[in-house]
Amino acid sequence: MLMNRRRFTLSTMALPGLAPGLAAAQAFPNRPITIQISFPAGGATDVQMRSFAEAATRAFGQTVIIENRPGAGGTLPATNMRNTRPDGYTLAQFALPAIRLPFMQRMAFNPRTDFTPVIHLTGYLFMVCVRNESPYRSWGDLLADMRRRPGEVKLGNTGANGTPHLTLIELAEKENVQPLHVPFRGEGDAVPSLIGGHIDASATGSGVLQMIQDGQLRALNVWSRNRSPKLPEVPTLGELGYRDMVVTSPYGLVGPQGMEPAIVRALHDGFRTALNDPAHIATLARLDMPLEYLDSDSYASFIQRTADQEEQRVRRLGLATG
């Protein structure tokens, strides 16, 4: 009997690469998982990701914690993965600036090679908003004032070189106007400045939908392909003459380079359950954000394609600084 036990143990250990991965997957997770997100509390990202974390906590049977890491143009969570153990317990929201900024300036990571893609989640409903008492009743009104007062109309955005900022730059170039771009750390910082009258308008996400419905803000356009069901009276960029201009800035979750494949599968499966949790689906609907699921391999391919597109965009706009 003792000899048989020893033979079984030795034969199990002799299976190269199998036992460690299986053991890791079977034990995972046995403590809380932390997801670092790129924007401060109060915005659409924070609301969506906290709902997602609650659903993931139910799926994993372990607490999933959201850490807000705003700043650095939305790249801090990605940067932090460089010094994170690849054990699956600390992950990052991989916002589009983390793919774009390395082509604009020197960064500590390469978006094509330095991460382990886990799952793609969703994208934003973006728009340009003004205070409800603003004299701008339409996007055309705002453009007309920018032509009258070049360099004086203050347009807020959710972070320097982020997707809203670059989209406003593109729109200004198309219209040959010169607004004063005012970057914030996220929607949660930009919106209070807009309501307080410190800026004239702001590009923001769908975290402001309730404020629009409550009469505090007014949307002048939306950046989705079709009109928002929550804002049926607000035109899309396409309807305003910007052909094929659709901006959603999709994002997912990544971990550090070199994660154990079995851990990635366990994370993916739990997060896919959370993504489709009814409470999370209701949050997406409330924010008018689409469910855009991709598995780990498909998300990896998406990152490579997006990196190519963003590299070309940076060159086209002349935004590379070194």
N, C-alpha and C positions, 0 to 999 in steps of 0.2 A: 504493500500500500504506500509506504513512504517513498519507494523508488518511483512508483507511478506518478506521485505528486511532483517529485523533482523533475521527471521527464516533461510533465505538462507545463511546469513553470518555465523550464528552459526552452521548450518549443514555442511558447507564447512570446518570450523575450527575443527569440530568433526571427520574428516577423518584422523585417526592417520597415520603420516608418509607420506601422499600423497601430501598435499598442499606444504610443504616446498621443497620437491624434485622437484615437477613440477615447482614451482616458480623459483627455482635455474636453472633448465634446460632451461626454457623459457628466462631467463635473460642472460644466459651465451652464449658467453663471452661479456662483456660490457666494457672491457679495454684490453690492450695488454697482451699477453701470453709470458712468457719467458721460453726458453729451455736452460738449462745449458748442455754443451757438454764437454767431457773429454779430449780433445786434443787442441793444439794451432791452430792458423790460418795457412792456407796454405796447410794442408794435406787433404787426401781424406775425412775424417770425416767432416771437416769444409766445404769443397766444397759441399758435399752431403747434409749436414744439412741446409746450407744456401739456397740451391735450394728448399729443402723441406719446409723451413720456408716461402719462397716467395709464394709457392703454397698454404700453409696453411693460409697465410694472405688473399689470394683470397677466400679460402673456408669459413673462419670464418667471414670475413668482419672486422676483427681486426688485428692489427699488431702482428706478431709472431717474437720475438726477439731471436737471438742466442747469448749466452754468453759463451765465451771460458773459461773453468776452468781446465787448465792442471795441472799436478802434482799429487803426492800421488798415483802413479801407475794407474792413470785413475779412481780413486774412489771419487774425490772431489764432483762432482755433486750428487752422491748417499749419501755421508756423509752430504751434505747440506740439503737434504730432511728431516733430523731429526729435523731441526729447522725451517721448512717451513710450513706455514698454508696450510691445505688440501683443498684449495678452487679452485684448478685447474689452477691457474694463473702462477705457477712456477713448472716446470717439469724437469726431468733429463734424459739425455741419459744414459741408463743402460748398460754400456760396460761390457764385460765379466770379466775383473779384479774385478769389483764390486761384482761379484758372487764368484770369486776364492779367493781373498785376505783374507776375513774373516776366511778361513780355514788355512791360512798361518801365520797370526799374529792377535793380538787383534785389533778389529775394533769397531767403534761406532755403528754398525748396523748389523742386521742379514738379509742376502739376502732372506731368505725364508719367513720372517714374517713382515718386516718393511716397505714395499712399497705397492703401489697400481698399478698393471700393467695396462697400457692403450692400447698399440699396439706394435707389433713387426714390424720392418721395413726392415732391410737388413743385409748384412754381407760384409766382406772385400775380395778383391783379394789381397793376400799377396805374397811376392816374396823376393828373395835375389838379391840385385843389387850391381854393382861395377861401377866405373867410366869407360867411354868408352875407355880411354887409359890404363886401368889396364891390367897387364899381365894375369889376370885370364880370360880365354876364356870360361871356363865351371865350373860347380860346382865341378867336379873332380879336376880341377886345384887348386881351393881354398882349397879343402881338402888336397891335396898333400902339399901345403905350410904350412898348419896348422900342418901337421905331421913333416915337416922339422923344423918348428920354434914353438914348443909348448909354449903357453902363450904369444906369441908376435903378432899374427895376430889379428887385432882389428875388431870385429864385432859389429856394431851399432844395436840398437833396439829402439823401440818407447816408452819404459818405463820399468823400473825395475819390474819384475814379471808380465808384460803384456804378452799377447798371443805370439807376435813375440819373446820375450825374452825366454819364456819357451819352445817354439818350437825349437829355436836354441840350447837350453840346451839339449833337447831330441835328436836332430840330432847329436850334438857333442858326446853324450854318445853312440849313436848307432855306430858312426864311431871311437870311442876311440881317439878323438882329444881334444885339450885343447886351444880353442881360448880365447882371452881377450874380455869379454863382456863389451860393453860401452853403458849404458842406456841414452836415451834422454827423453825429455818431450813429444815427439810426432814426427810424420813424418816431420812436418815443421821445426823442429830443427835438426833432424838426417841428412836429405838430404843435407843441406848446408855444414855440416861437411864432408860428403862423397865427395861432389864435390870439397871441398877445400883440400882434401887429408889428413884430420886428422884421418880418419879411413879407413880401407882397403875394407870393404864391409858393407852392412846394410840390415837387414830385414825391409821391408817397405810395405806400401799399394799402391793402384793404383793411388794415386795422382801424382806419378812419370811417368805415362804413356807418357805424352807429352814430358818429358825430354828424355825418351828412344827413342821416335820417332824422336826427334830433334838431337839425337846422343850424348847427354851428358852422359847418363847412359846406362848400359847393364844389362839385367836380366839374371841370371844364372838358376833360377828355378821359378816355381809358385806353390802355395800350394792348388790350387783348384782341384776338382776331374778330370776335363777335361782341356785341354789346353785352354788358354785364346784366344778368337777371335782376340784380339788386339795384342797378342804375339804368333802367331801360331808356331813359330820356337822354343819356350822355353818349355822344358820338365816339366812335373809335378813331384811332389815328388814320386808319385806312379810309374811313368816311370823310376825314378832314383833308384828304388829298395826298397823304403819305403812303403811297402804294406799297403793299406787302410789308409794312412796318409793324411787326408784332413783337412785343417785348415782355417776357414773363420771368426771366432770370431763374431758371429751374435749379433745384438743389437736392442733394442727398446726404448720405452719411459715409464717411471714410474713417479708416483707422491708420495707424502707422504702417510703414512698409514692413513686410515679413511676417504678417499674421498667419497663424496656423489655419490651413483651409477648413478644418473641422470647426474651428471657432467661428470663422466667417459664415459657414453654413448655419450654425446655431443662431448667430446674430441675425442673419437674413431671415430665417424662418420665424423667429420671434417678432422681428420688426414688421414683417409682412402681415402677420396676424394683427399687430397693433395698427398698421396703416388702414386696415379694413374694419377696425373696430367701429361699431355704430356711433359711439360717442365722438370718436375722432372724425368720422365721415361727416357728422353734424357740424363739427367745428370748421371743417373745410368748406362746407356749404355756407355757413354763416359768414366766412371770410371771402367767399367766392373764389376760392383757390382750387385748382384742378387736382385730382388724384393722378399722379404720373409715375406709376410703379415701373421700375426696371430691376431685374435681378442683378446679382453681383457682376456676372460676365457682361451683360448688356450695358450696365452702368459704366464698366471699365471702357467699353468701346465708345460710349457716349462722351466720356471725359476726353478721350483722344480726339474725337471729331470736334468737340467744342474748343479744345486747345488750338487746333488748326484754325478754326474760324476766328477765335479771339486774337491770335497772332496776326492774322490778315487784317482784322479790324483796327488793331493798334497801329499797324503800318499805314493803313489807309487814312487814318485820322492824324497821323504824325505825332503820336502820343508817347513814343519811346523816349525815355530820359537817360538811359544808360544801363 
